[in-house]
Amino acid sequence: MFDFTLYSIPPMVFGTLFLAQAFFVYNKNRKNPINVTFALAWLSVAFWLLGYSMLYSARDITTAKLWAKLTYVDVIFIPTLFYQFTVVFLKKKRNKTIIFNYIISTIFLLFLFLTDSLISGVNKDRKSVV
């Protein structure tokens, strides 16, 4: 099902480092919204990288396309999560904008799974997203 390749090692290493840092920051102060939003943003980046590691390791196109779609779930929410972190960090009141960004991200999420508009396939030789 999976063959770990040279291409899959860097995303696996850095995804694990991002994951560790997210847990570290979250555990420093679980009640602080800055720590929580930073950890969520970092978790999204970590899962994106770990997903790409699995994409590069997939033996067949069907598995690779599944990992590509799962990976793009995180990619879709990274900008929204970083925007939310920035708003919380700067102590601004932008709740309507944050909600609007989550709505837009959710629309892209629906496009991801209900159509082939975002990912139509995976390149067989390089296992890159098309």
N, C-alpha and C positions, 0 to 999 in steps of 0.2 A: 504494500500500500504506500509506503514512503521510503525514499532513498535520500538520505542526507547528503547534500552535495556541497561543494565549495561555496556556491552562491547562497546556501541556506544558513551558513555559520554566522556571518556578521549580523544579519537581522536577529538571529536567535540570541546572540551575545548581548547586543544593545537592547533588545526587547526585554531581556531578563534584567539588565541594569535599570531600565526605566521602571520596570515593575517593582524592583527593590526600592528605588528612590520614592516611588509613589507610596508604598507601604510605610517607609521610614517617615516621610513628611506627615502622612495621615496619623500615624501613631504618636508623633510629637505632641499634637494637640487636636484631638478628635472633635472637639466642640467649636474650634475656630473655623469660620466659613472660608477663610483664605486657604487653610490647609486642606479642607475638604475639596474645594473646587480645583486647587492645584493637583491634588491626588487624582481626581477624576480625569482631568486633562491628560495627565501623565499615563494613567491606565489606558486611555484611549490610544495614545501613541504606542505604548507597550504592546497592546493587543494587535495593533496595525503591523508592527514589526514582526511579532511572533507569527501572525497570520501569513505574512510574506515568506517567512522561513518555511512554513508548512506548504505554501504554494510552490516554492522552489523545490521542495522535497517530494511532491506528489508524483506518482508513477504514471497516472493516466490523466487524460484531459478532463474527464468528468469530475474527478476529485480536485484537480487544479481549479476548475471553474467554481466549484463549491467554495474552496478556500478563498478565491478571488472575491466572490460576493460577500463572504463573511468578513473578509478584511476591509472591504469598502464600507461596511457598517461603521467601523471606527473612523475611517477617513471622512465620512460624511459629518460626523459629530465633532471632529477635532476643532474646526474653526469656532463653532458655537461654544464649546467648552472653554477654549482659550479666551473668547470674548467674555464669557461669564466670569472667569477667573480675573480678568483685567478689571472688570466693573467692580467686583468684590474687593479686589486689592486696592483700588483707588477710592473705594467707599462712595461710589456714585449710585444714584437711583435710576436704574434703567430697566426695571422689571418688564415693561411692555416690549422693549427691544429684545430682551433675552427670550421672552415667550415667543415673539415673532421669529427669532432665529431658530428656535426649536421646532416651530411649525414648518419652516422652510426645510430644515434638515429631515424632518419626518416625511415631507413630500418627496425629497430625493430618495429616502429609504424605500418608499413605495415604488418609485420608478426603478430602483435597483432590483427589487424582487418580482415586480409584476411585468416588467418589460426587459428588453435587451438594449435599451437606450444607453445605459451607462457601461455595461460589460456585455459585449456580444459574443466573446469567445476568449480563448487562451491560445497563444502561440505555442505550438507543439514543441519546437526546438528549444526555445528559451524559457518557456512557461511564463511568458509575459502577458499582461492583460491587453486585450484588443478592444 
